Amino acid sequence: FFFFRRGHVGIPFLRNTFLGMLSLRYARAGAGVLSRGAAASFHSGTVNHASEGSVLMADDGTPRMKKQVHHASVPFPSFLKTPKTVAIIGAPMIYGQPRPGTDFGPAQLREAGMAKELKALNWEVEDHGDIDIKPPHEDDPAMDQGRGTMRFGYCVGQACKQVFDKVYTAASEGKFALTLGGDHSIGAGTVAGILKARPNTGVIWVDAHADINTPGVSDSGNIHGMPVAFLARLIDPTLVPGWEWMVDTPKLHPSQIVYIGLRDVDEAERMILKELGITCFTMQHVDRYGIGGVMERTLDQLHGRPLHCSYDVDAVDPLHAPSTGTAVRGGLTFREANYVVEALSETGHLGSLDMVEVNPSLGSKTDNAVTVNMALALIDSALGSRII
């Protein structure tokens, strides 16, 4: 069990603060926001990494993107069918958390040219559109209040059932299931769908937060902090209206999940993680082992399994992903964030991906462009884009 205290301040904080100061300096000079590793390019204001984009400022003050996608020979999972096909599922969920805007995440990623980039990586692209999420209603059935706090349980549960159905269908057909959030409550539906199709799947949960709260310990009742608890059956779905469908899905065993990027974990969640013995790589472990060492240890534990990655963009440092609802300083750098999915795809076992919590309503136009570009870069890297 790997787990350390949150709130650590030191080299990573100083590193990101220094990089942020440099980025702001060049942004004021009209060069835009540059990512880590771009020091040699500061004079020109561009970044020349594949899957990595710079944000340049046009004369009218709006951000414009410099983007490169380079196809590389990456092992193709044997459990997927050819021609290799990515099934895009939009899940514009907003009711799992309190901030408006996450429902625009799927549209922003599509409008940024996602399909074109995936085709450039030699994928057939099937876009299944967005699920139809019905807003909560005062007459919705609710969980017994004596069991704790849960906001919009019925609404979110029914939406996750739609996600489950679409992901299960895509995975059963041998397609790469790419789900675009929306908030991270949809992870209950995506992982359930993948486990139904491939029960032995290992889950890599990349997030600043553990998302394993239960209604009995949650102060907010926000379900984007509970999906892993549903999957691990720490919450009995038969007792939560709207979630009964989960009874017929496989339970996620603690040995099947690894966390990467944790740095803001509630006290009750710390206890749950320790009691279950779940492997957690906090940002302190990233500092200690390097991201390469973290991924080696992750893949050692999940060796031989099909892999699913549920990626919350708030795992990335706010310097590189500012437009997200629960940003926490001291996160993954641009390259560390990309390396996570690069390492997963190079195993030849990555068969599905969630990209969640992009919130275009938060921050400036540049913040939004930086965050969408970050999320899109991660998708590209997961599906085969490399520097050379």
N, C-alpha and C positions, 0 to 999 in steps of 0.2 A: 504494500500500500504506500503510494507516494502522495504526501499531502503536507503542505506547509501553510503558515499563517498568511493571511492576506495583508494588504496595505504596506508591502515592503517598498522601501524607497532606497535608492542607491544608484548604481551604475546605469541601469536601464532608464531611470527617471532623468538623470543628468544627460544621458545620451539623447533621449527623445526631446528633452527641453532644448538642448543645443541645436538639434536638427530643426526643431520648430522655429527657433530664432532665425536660423539661416533661411528657412523657407519663407518666413514673413519678410525678411530683408529683401529677398529677390522678388517676392510677390509685389511689394511696394514699388520695386524698380520696374515692374511690368513684365517680369520673367515668369511669374506664376509660381505654383507650389511644386517643389521637386521632391522626389522620394529619396530614401536612404540609398547610398551607393552611387549617387549622382554628382558627387563633389567635382569630379573631373569635367562635368558638363555644365557647371554653374555659369561659366562665361557665356554660353550660348542659350541657356534657359531651356534646353531640351534633354530628354532622356531617351537613350537608344537601346533599351532592353526589350527583348520580346516579352509579350504579355504585360509590359509595363508601359504606362502612358504618362506623359507630362501634361499639366494643365497650363496652357498658354492663354494670355489675355488678348482678345481681339481689340481693335481700336474703339469699339463701342462699349468695352468693359465686360462683355460676356465671355465666359470660358469656352475654349475650343480644345479639342483633344488631339494629341499625337499618339497614334496607336499602331502597334505592330503585333501580328499574330504569325508565328512560324510553326508550321507543321513539323513534327518529329516522329520518328519511329518509336512508338510507345506500345508495350505489350497489350493485346486486346483480350479481355476476359473470355475464357472458354465457355462460360455460362450465358454469354450474350450471343445473339445471332447476327449473321451477315446478310445483307450489307449492314454495316454498323449504323444504328439509328438511335438518335436521342429524342425522347418523348418529353416535350416541355409542358409542364402543368403549372398554371398560374393559380396561386392561392392568396388572394389579396385580403388576408385576415387582418382585422384591426381590433377585434373585441377581446383579444387575449392580453391587452395592455392598454394603458390610459391615453396614449398620445395619438392624435390623428396623423395620418400620412403614410402608414405602412402599407395601406391598400394601394398606393401608387407605385410600390416597388416593382411588381412584375412589368407594368407598362414602361417604367423608366428603363429597365434592362432591355426590353425589346426595342424601344426607340433608340437605344444606344448602339444598335447594330449587332445584337447577340446572334441572331440566326445567320447573318452573313459571315460572322467570324467562325461559327461552328461549321458551316459549310466549307470554309477555307481550311479547316482541320480534317476534311474528308468525312464528315458525318452527314448522313441523311437526317433532315430535321422535320419532325412532326410536331407542330404546335397545336395542342389540344385546347387552347384558350384558357380562360379563368373559370374556376368553379363559381357557382351562384350562391353567394353567402346571404342568407336571410338575416336581417337585423334582429336583435333581441326584442322581445315583446313582454309586456307586463304580465301576460297570461302564460308565459312559458313555465313549464314545470321546473321546480327548483329542488336542490338538495336540501335535506333536513338541516336546518340551521345549527342544530346541536353537533353536527359533524365538522363545523368549521366555516371558513369563508371562501367562497368561490364566485367570482363575478362572471355573469353571462355563461354559466356552465352549459345550459342546453344549446344555446346558439353555437358556441365554439365546438361542442361535441358533435353536433350534426354536420358542421362544416368539415371537421376532421374526418368524419365518415366518408364524405365525398372525396377528400384527398386520399384516404385509404383505398377506396375503390379504384381511383384512377392510377395510383402508383402500383397497386397490386396487378392491375391489368397490364400496364406497361412492362413491369418486371416479368410477369408470366409469359409475355410475348417475346422475351429476350431482348428488350430494348433498355437503353440507359435512361433511367427515370430522373429527370432534372426538374425539381420543384422550386418555384420562385415565390417567396413570401413577400409581404405578409410577415406577421410576427411569429415568434418561435413556437407558439402553441401548436402550429401545424405539424411540428416534428412528431407529435403523437400519432398523427395520421400517416405520415410518410414512413416512419420506421415500422409501424404496424403492418403497412402494406408490403414492405420489403421482407419483413420476417414471415409473413404469410406465404410469400412466394419462395423465399430462400431462408428457412428457419435458422440456418447455421451462420447467418451474416454477423460480422463484427461491425460495431458502430463506433465511429470516431466523432465525438461531440466537441466541436471547436467553438469555444464560447468563453467570455469573461465570467459567466455565471453558471452555476451547476444545474439550474432548472429542475431540481428534484424536491422542491417544497411540496407539502401536502396541505389540504385545506385546514387541517388542525394546527399547523405551525405558521402558515402564511399570514403576514400582517395585512397585505394588500388584497389578497384573493385573486391576483392576476394570473391567468392560466398559462401565460408564456413562461412563468416560473415553475410549471408543474409537469411538462410533458414526459420527462423521464420517470417521474413518480407514477404516472399512469402506465407507462410501458413496463415498469418493474413491478407493477401491481401493489405499490404502496398505497394506491387509491383503488378501492374496489369499484369497478365500473358499473356494477349492478346497483350501486347505491347513488349513482349520479345520473339523473335523467339526461338523456341525449348521448350517453357514453356506453349504453348496454351492448352495442355492436362489438366492443373490444373483447367481450367474453370469448368470442370465436377466433381470436388472434393469439399467436404465441406470446408468452411472457418473455421479456428481455432479462436474461440472466446477468448478474453483476460481472461475470467474467467476459461477457460479450461487448462491453462498452469501455472505452478509454476517453478520458477528458484531456483536452489540450487547451492551454491559454487561460486557465482559471486565475482570477485575481480579486473577485468580489463575491464571496460566498457567505451566506447567512449562517448563523451559529447552529441552527437546527440542521441545516444541510451538511455542515461539517460532521455532525454526529452521525447522520444517515450514511454519508460516504464512508466513514470509518467503520461503522457497524457492518455494512455490506461488503467492505473490502474492495471497493471499486478503485481501479487505477486512475490516479489524477496527476497530470503534469501541469503544475501551476507555472506562472511566469518565472518563479524562482528556479524551477527545474530547467526552463529554457535558458536561463542565465548560466546555470551550473553545467549542463550537458551540451548546450548548443542545440539548435533546432534539429540538426542531423542526429545527435544522440537521442533526443526525445523521440524522433520518428523511428529510429532503430529499435528502441525499447517497445514502442507501440506496436510495430509490425511483428516483433518477436512474440508478443502476447496473442496477437490476432492471426498468427501464421496459419495459412491454409484455408482461411474463411473467405467467402465473398465479403466485400467491404461496402459500407454505406457511410458517407460523410455528411453530417448535419452541421452546416457552417453558419454561425451567427457573425455578421460583419462586425459586431462589437468586440470580437476577439482581437481585432486589429486595433492598433493604437489610434486614438482620435486624430492624430496628425494625418493619417492616411485614410480614415473613414469617419469623418466628423458627423455626418448626417445619419445618426442612429439614436434611438431613444434612451439607451442606458449606457452611454459611453463611459469608459473607465481608463484613466491614464495608465501608462506602463504596459501597453499591449504589444502584440506582434508587430514587427516592422513589415514593410512591404515585401521584402524578400523572404523573411521568415514565414509570413502568411502564405505566400505562393509555394514555398518549399513543402509545406504540409501536404497540399494536394498533389504536387509534383511527385513526392515520394509515394503517396497512395496510388497514383495512376501507374507508376512504374512497376508496381507489383504485378500488374495484369489481373488484379482482383477487384478494382473499384468499379462498381456497377450502378451507382446511384449517388445523387448529391442534392442537398437542400441549400439554398442561398436565401437567408432571411434577415429581417430587421433593417433593411435599407429604408430610410424614411426621408423622402425628398422635401417634406414640409419643414424640416429642421435645418437651420443654417442658411448661408448665402448661396447664390448660384454656383460659386466656385466650390463651396463645401459639398453641394449636391453632386457636381460633376466629379469631384475627387472620389466621393463615396461610390457612386455608380461605376466609375472606372475601376475602382478597387474590386468591387464585387464581380464585374465582368472579367477582369484579369484572372480572378480566382477560378471562375467557371472555365475560361480558356485553358488555364494551366491544368485543371482537372481532366480536361478532355484532349490534352496532347500538345498544347503550345509550349515551346521551349525557346531558350535564348538562341541556340544554334542547333 
